Amino acid sequence: MSDIINLWMVLVDIHQCRSQTLIQEFKSEKEIKTLLGSIFIDLSNKRSLLPDAPHRLYDLPQNYQVILNLLMHATYKLNYTYTNLKLSPYAKLLKDTFSTYGGIEVDYIGSNITKKLNDAISIIQDLQDSSRAKNVVEILKKIPQYDLYFKRR
């Protein structure tokens, strides 16, 4: 669970990306934990790392889709060993949690979640001064699909 939390923490710094114009929507780590607590249940141990937060719809600009796709897909990959869930519940979480997916079918989200992977990785790598982004790269390297991407570069 700590890898998933650290992965999503990059949303605090995402507005610093020089190649994209992303508005700072999340200003603190507490906000990220609240977001995660509203969509996930921490089954990793008895003392939860996430608060029990009510689900809500986050109104985010359209250009957040690329990074949200990366974060949710990586979350899916990190969880798969423990949950054996298919990708569609994760795609549904995106649709139910972020306004940017409002008019998109869940099946379409799931089948296109890695379509702009290069763009998402570029955003993360553009955050050179962010320790959170450096953590994301290290976490992504634990996932075979992403590790291969970093070995090619």
N, C-alpha and C positions, 0 to 999 in steps of 0.2 A: 504494500500500500504506500510506503514512503516513496518509492520510485514514481508512482502515479501522481502523488501530491507534488513532488518536485518537478515532474514533467509539466504539469499545468501551471506551476508558478511563473513560467515564462510569460504568461498573460500580463503580469505586472509590468514587465519591461518591454512588451511588444511594440509599444508606441515609439520606442527609440530606434526602430528600424529605419535606416536611411533610404532603402530602396522602395519602401511602401509608405503610404500615408495612412497610418492606423491611429485612431483616436484612443487615448488612454481611457479605457472603460473600467479597468480593475486597478485600484490604487494600493491595495495591501494584500499581504499573504492571508490575512483573516478573511478577506472577501473571496479569495480563491478557495479556501477551505470551506466556506459557507456554500459556494457554488458546488463543490464536489460533494459536500454533505447533503445537498438537495437532490443529487442525481444518483449517488452511489451509496451502498451500505458497506462499511468497513468490516469485513469478516476475517481480517488478518490476525486479530488478537482480541482479548477481552476488554482491553482499554482502547477504545476507538481513537483513531487519529483525526477523525472527522466529526464535526458537530452534527447533530440531528437537526437538519434545517428543512423547512417546508419547501416544496418544489415551487419554482417560479419561472416565468418566461423572461429571458434576458434580451433586451432590445439592442442588438449590435448592428453595426454597419455591414453591408454585404461583403466587403473585402476581408472580413474575419473568417469567412468560410474556409479558406485555404489552410490557415493555421489550426482552426478547430478540427478540420478533417484529420490533419496530422496527429493532433493530440488524442483524438478519440480512437483513431486506428491504432496508435501505439498503445493506448490503454487496453484496447481489445487484445492486442498481441501479448501484452504483459499478463493479462488475466486468463487467457485461453487455457493455459495449463491447469488452472484451478477450477475454471467454470465450464469448459467445453461448450460455451455458448457460441452460436453463430454470430455473424456480424450484424444482422438485422436489428437486434435489440439495442445495439450501440447507435445505429443509424437513427432509430426511433428516439433515443435519448437526445440526439442532436436536434431533431425536428421539434421535439416537445420542449426543449430548453432554450433554444436560440431562434430569434425571429428571422434570421437570415435563411432559415430552411422552411419557412412557412408555406410556400407554394410548391415545394418539391416533394415528390413521393418518396417514401422510406426506401423502397427497392432501388430507386435511382441514386439516392444518397449512398447506400451500401455498395452499389456497383461502381460508383465513381469516386469513392472516398480517397483513393490513392492516385487519382488521375493527375493532380498537380503536385505530386510529391516533391519534385525538383524545386518548384516555387516555394513550398513550405520550408524545405531544408535551407534554401537560400535566405529566407527571412531569418531563420534561427542563426545561421552563420553570419548574417549581417550585424547581429547584436554582439559584436566583438568585445565590448566592455562589460557585458552582462554575465555575472557568475551564474545566474539562473539559466541562461542560454547554454553556457558551457556544461552545466549539469544535464540539460536536455540531450546534448550530443552524447555524453557518456551513457545516459540511459538508453538512447536509441541504438547505440553500439551493442547493447545486450540482446537486441532483437535481430535475428539472422537476416531478415529482409532489409533492415536499415544498415546493419553492419556491412553488408555487401556494398551498399551505396557509398559509405564512407571509405571503403577500401579502394573503390574506383577513382576517387578524387585525388 
